[in-house]
């Protein structure tokens, strides 16, 4: 009988993997190939079932609206392919409503999405962001800034803590935070061998929450305007009423605290972030290996050396211009980033770092680096819109009307809408659709309205943190040059811990307040 060593040697010589007790067989049910087959089998079954049983031409599809949302979640978990998942889930939503005319209808909906002003705005923002990042990278300004800050900083803990503090400084807008912090602190953390997964998680776990707590944050202003529109707050008092909700936004507070504990090394590293640190400790890249499974197949490029003439101002002026221009244009990111691109280009020309033809090449390369992310965003928005058209949120809101116990209403709202937002996040759209019902339910049951609103707002924030379809995730992945799927999954353990603690607090608070 041959020994295990001989068998493994023969297999190695045949370019096969040695079979050990810890190595799964290639035909395992859980192999990547079989999981993809399972994912497509579920999709096909969903098309067949909805084709036979779903009503045609209905105005309201009740439980059928859940099918595409569940389909996208299961398919992405099994296949790790967001692009395919968004495409097929969107087509399934259209198929449920339009049956065999779905192909034409889907293309029409994609066209409507592209021509929608809000979608076009963010698509342009993505493309412009690519130019800024490429300018800072190719000039070596990002590398210069990283090395200067790294000399001042003592270790990775200080670097990550500075990033956490920076999220409060830039709390006026979560997009602005993702773009600026990703461009500035990503290279700094790289110098300390901090995995990009950690940098991205810290952005994702702080940006949206500081923006939803600070009175001038974009989320605060939007939610305050909704409170006024729905007569919960008198005209001009929306922000003050919203600030009464902030103490009950348990998920936001916990997420910020856990992010701080993680950055300081006082909270254990979990999941993919733990694996990422082990990868770097073994001499691996701060970037995860490209797997071809998501928005962008990230391969780490060598950070260019600073070009002649590059100094601290070469990095700071574009960043300050970006922040200042966004504030000047009332946080219109398109105008702000567009002006920052022009100022940066002029600066590089004056310093002799680039010639005019170099600038135009960088513009095209910056656009190209964001094409996949922009495409993913468009089909993701198309999918979310179609699922909403089926009556998804209306169906979920209907379930809350059966809750009559005022003590349980806050935790029920939080759990229910966290569940729906995790499947397909609607963020601000959720608030617009659901807030009137929540105000009415709180009044009808006698529940604390501020506590109920805090639960609703935090459910949207959880979706922004955890959903695969979150625009915040796309912004963060783009700013940190990460694959969207890898970025999303790496932060989930921390988001779920925050979710679990917040759920308990809402349950307890329902009986106290």
N, C-alpha and C positions, 0 to 999 in steps of 0.2 A: 504494500500500500504506500502511495506517495505521501510525503509529509505536506503539511500546509504550506511550508516555505517553498517547496518545489512547485506545488500547484500555483502559488501566487507568482513565482518567477516565470513560469511558462505563460501564464496569462498576461503578465507584463510585457513579455517579449512579443506577444501577439497583439499588443496595443489594446488590450482589454483591461477593464477594471478588475482587480482581484476581489473575489467574493469572500467577505468576512462577515461575522455575525452582525456587525454594525452597518453593513452596506446593503441597502434595499435592492431587491431584484429589479431589473429594468422593466419587467412586465407588471410591476406592482400596481395596484389600483391607484396609488397615490403618485405615480410617475407624472411628470409634466405633460407628457403626451396624453395619458388617460384623463388627466384633470381637464385638459382642453376639450377632449371628446365629451366628457360629462357636461362641461359648460355649454357646448353647442347642442348637445342632446336636450338640455333643459330649455334652451332658446327655441329649438324646433318644436318641442312639446307645447311651449307657450303659444307659438304661432298657431299650431293646429287647434288647440283647445279654444283659444279666443276666436279663431276663424269659424268654429262650429257653434259655439255657445254665446259669444258676446253679442249684444244687440247692435244693430246697424243704424246709424243716423240718430242715436239718442243724444239728448242734451246733457245727461248726467249718467256716468258709468259706475258710480258707487264703488264696490269692491274691485271691479275690473281695473280701476286706476292704480291699484296696488301692484298689479302684475309686472308692469315695466320697471317699477322702482325696485321690486324684489329681484327681478331678472338682472338688472345692472349690478346689483350688489353681489349676487351669487356668481355671476359670470366673471366679474373682476377678481373676486377672491380665488376662483378656480384657475383662471388663465393669466392673471396679472396684466392683462391687456386693457388699458383704459380706452384707447382709441376704438378698438373693436366693440368694447362694451357700450360706449356712448352711441356709436353708430347703430348697433342692433337694438338697443333698448329704445332709442328714439324711433326707429322704424317699427318696432313692436307697438309703441304707443299710437303711432299713426295708423297701423294696421287694424288695431282694435276699433278705431273710429271710422276708418274709411275702407276697410277690408281690402279687396284686390286692386283698389286704385291708390294703394299706399305709396307706390314708387313715385308717382307724379306728385302726390300731396307732400311727401317727405321733401322732395327737392324744392317745392314751393315754400315750405316752411323754413328750409335752410336759407333760401333767398330772402325771406322776410327777416330772418335773424340777422343776416349780414347787413341788410339795409336799415335795420333798427338803429337809431342814433346811439343808444346806450351801448349796444354791442360793438358797433363800429368804433366808438370812442375808446373802449378798453382794448380792442384789437390794435388800434393805432398806438396806444400807450405801450403795449407789449413791444411793438416794433421799434418805437423810439427808445425804449429802455435798452434794447439790444445794442443800439448805437452807443449810448453812454457807457455801458459796461465794456464794450469792445474798445472804445477810445481809452478808457482808464487802463485796460489790460495791455493793449498793444503799445501804448506810450511807455509802459513801465511805471506809471504813476501809482497804480494800485500796489505794486511790489514795493515802491519807495515808501509809501505811507505805512504799509504793513511792517517794514523793517524798522522804521523810526519808532512806531508805537510799540513794537515788540521789545525794543531796547529799553523803553520807559517802563513797560509792564514787567512784572516779576515772573508771572507764570500764566498758564491757560485759565486758571480760576479768575485772575484779575481781568483778563481779556473778556471772558464771558460775562463777568459781573458788569464791566463797562458797557457791554452790549445790552444787558438787561436795563441798565440805567438809561441808555440812549433811547430805549423804547418809550420811556416816559417823556423824554425831551421832545421826541417827534410824535407825541400822542395825538396830534391834531388829525391824523389820517393814517389808517392802517396800510393802505397801498404805499404811501410815502415812506412809511417805516420799512416795509419789506424791501423796497427798491434801494433806499439809501443805506440801510444797515447791511443788506446783502452785498452791495458793492464795496462798502467801506470795511466792515468787520470780517467778511469772509476771508480775504487775504491775510488779515491780522491773525485770525484764529488758525489759518493754515500754517503760519510761522510756528505756532505752538503745537502743531500736529493734532489739532482738534478736528475730528471728522466733520465733513460738511453736513452730515445728518444732524449733528448736535447744533451747529450754527443755525440750520433751518428750523429745527424744533424750537429753539429759543425765540426766534422771530415769530413763528406761528403761535406759540403759547403766550405771547405778550402783546403783539401788535394790536389785535382786535380788541383786547380787553382794556388796555390803557385808553384806547380811542373811545371805548364805551363808558368810561368812568370819569375822565377829565371833562369839565363842563364845555370846553370848546371843541371837543372831539367830534369827528364827522358822524359817528353813530349816535352820539348824544343829541346833536342838532336834528338829525332825521327823526329819531324816536320822539323827541320833544314836539316836533311839528305834528306828528301823528296824534299825540295826546291832545293837542289843541284842536285838530280837525275832528276828532271824535268826541269833543266837548267834555273830555275828562279834565282838561285844564283850560282856564280862561285864556283869551288872547294875550300873548306876551308873557304868560307864566309857565309855558311848557317846560323850559329848562329847570325851573325851580321845582316843579312837580316831579320831573324825571329824577332829580337828585334825591327825592324821597324814596325812589325805587332802588337806587344804588346800594344801600345797605342790605337789601334782600337779593342782590345779584351774587349769590354764593359761588356759582361756578366760576365767574370771572375772578373773584378774589382768590379762590383755591388754586386756579390755574396759574395765576401770577406767583403765588407763594411757592408752589411746587417747581415752577421754572427757576425761581431764585435758588431754591434748595439744590436743584440739579446743577446749576451753574457753579455753586459753591462746593460741590462735591459732598453735600450732606444728605443726598438722596440717592439710592442705588441706581445704577445704570441698568436699563431694561431693554429687552427685545433686540431690535436691529441696531439701536444705538450702542448697546453693550457689545454686540458683534463688531460694530464699526470701530470701537476703541481697540478691540483685540486685533483687528486687521491692521490698524496703524501701529500698534505696539510691536507687531511682527515685521515692521518695515514696509507695510503696504501704503497705498495712496490715501490721502484724506478724502478723495472722492471714491464712491462705490464703483465697482466694475460695471461696465455697460452690459445690459442684458437684453436690450431690444424689446422691452416689455411695456413701455409707457410713452410719455410725452416726448422725451428726448433721450437718446442713447448717449449718456454723458461719458466722455473719455477725457481724463485729465490731460490738459495741455501744460507744457512747461511754462511757468510764469515768465514772461519776457523780462530781461534785465532793463532797468530804467535807461531810457535814451539820454543822450547828451542834452543838457539843459533842463532836465526834469528836476524839480524841487518840490517842497511841501505845497507850495501854492498851485502847482500843476494838478495836484489832487484836490486840494481844498476849494479852489475857485469853482470847478464844475459842481461839486457837492453843494456848496453854499448857493450857487446860482440855481440849482435844482430846487432847493428848499425855498429860497427867496421868491423864485418865479411862481412856484405853486401857491405860496401865500398871497402873492400879488394878484394872481388870477383866481382868487377865491377857491383854491384847491382844485382847480381844473388841471388834472395831471397831464392831459394832452398839451395844453398851452405851456405848462411849466416845464415839462421835459423837452418839448420842442425848442423853447428859448434856451434851455440849458445846453442843448446840442449845439446851437449856433454860437453861444458864448464859449463853449469848450473848444469848438473848431477854430474860432478866432484866436483863442489863447494859444493853442498848439501851433498855429501858423506864425504868430508873433514870436513865440519862443524858438521857432525853427525846428520844432520836434517833428512836424509832418509838413509835407508839401500838399498842395491842393488836390493832386491826384490821389494821394494817400488818404485824404479825408473822405473822398468819394468811395474809395475801395472799402474803407471801414464802414461807411453807411450801408453798403450792400452786404458786407459780411455780418454786420449787426442785425440787419433785417433777416438774413438767412438763418441766424442762430435762433430766431424766435418764430420761424414759420410753423414748426410742429406744434409749439405751445399755442399759437394763435389759432391753428386749425382745431386743436383739441378744445379750446375755449368755445369756438363757434358751434361745434357739434354738441358740446356739453350743454350750452344754453338752449340749443334746439331741442334736445332731449327733455330738459327741465320744463320748457314751455309746453311741449306736447303732453307731458304727464300732468301738468297743471290744467290744461284744457280738458282733460278727461274728468276733472272734478276731484283730484286727489286730496287737496286741502279741505274742500267742502265735506268730503266723506269723513276725514279725520275729525274735523270740528264737530260733526254730527255725533261722534262717539262721546265727546265731552259733555253733551247735554244730559246724558244719563247720570252724571255725577252730581249728587245733591248734597253730599256731606261737605260742608265748608272747610272742615279740617283736612280733608283729603284732596281737595281741589288743587292746591298749589303743586303738590308732588305729582298728582295725576297729569296736570298740564305739562310739567317738566318732563316726565317720563315719556308721555305720548309724543310730544313734539320733538324731543331729542331723537326718538326712534325714527320719525319721518324725516327729520333733517339729516340724520346720518345716512339714510338711503339716498335721498335727493334733496340737497339743501336749497332753500329759496331765500334765506337771509332776510333782507329788507322786505321782499315780496311777501314772506310769511307774515311779517308784522302787519302789513297793509291789509291782508286778507283775514287775519285771525284776531287782531286786537279788538275790534268792536265786539266780537263774541265773548272774549275774555272779560272785558269790562262789564258786559251784560250778565255773564254767569256769576261774577263776583258779587254784583249787586243783588241778583236773585237768590243766591245761597247765603249771603251774609259773610262771605269770605273776605279776608283782608285784600283790598284791590291792589295795593302796592306789592304785597307778597306774590300775588298771582301774576302781576305784570313782570316782576323780577324773574319768575319762573319761565314766562314766555320769552322774554328778551334773552335769557341765558340759554334757552333751547336753540335759538338762532345762532348764538355765539358758539355753542357746541357743534352745530352743523358747520359753521365756518372753520372750526378747528379740525373736525374729524371726517367730514364727508369727502369722498373721492371727487365729487363734482364741485367742490368749493372753489370759488374764484380766488379766495385768499391763498389756498394751497397752490394754485397755478402761479400766482404772483410770487410766492415764496420760492417755489421750485425754479422759476425763471430767474429770479434774482440771485439764487445761490448755485445755479447751474446743476441742478439735481434732476434725476428722473422723478416724475410726479408720483408714480406708484410707490417707489422706494421711500420718498420723502413722507408720503401720507402714512404708510404703515409704520415707519420708525417712530412716529410720535404717538401712535394710538394707545400704547400702555399708559402713558401719562395722562392723556385726555380722558381715558376711561376711569382712571383712579379719581381724577377731579370730578368726573360725572357721578361716580358712586358716592363720594363724600357729600357732594351737593344734594343728591337725592335724599340722603338721610337727613340733612339739615332742613330741606323743604318739608319732609314728613314731620319732623319735630316742631319746626316753626309754625306749621299749620295748626298745632294745638296750643301754641304759646301766644301767637299774635292774632 
